[in-house]
Amino acid sequence: MKLRGWVKRTPAGRLFWRVFIGVLGAGITVLGLITLVTPGPGLLVLLAGLGILATEFAWAARVMEKTKSAAKSASEKAGVPLWIKYFIIAGATIAGILVVLIYYWR
């Protein structure tokens, strides 16, 4: 049985789960806000926190949708063709895998 389903079997478990997800998601979101003004992947961490919150809270899901549409419109304004975006994503993924493999090979 999945942990989430097991915890949410009772009303107290559902409340505990919502509080747990709320605290975890809020903490990661705040960390993302902090890293927006300091060195670090602020936007990615912020979106990860909102994604966690969106699993339990409808308002966070709405914020995620607005963020996705804003990112899509900004991407369209940049005018970069879709195949170049896919090429960049694939290259970054391959580079990340290579870095991990080299790190563990040593």
PyMOL commands that set and color helices and strands:
alter all, ss='L'
color gray80, all
select helices_A, chain A and resi 3-7+11-37+42-54+58-78+82-105
alter helices_A, ss='H'
color red, helices_A
deselect
rebuild
show_as cartoon
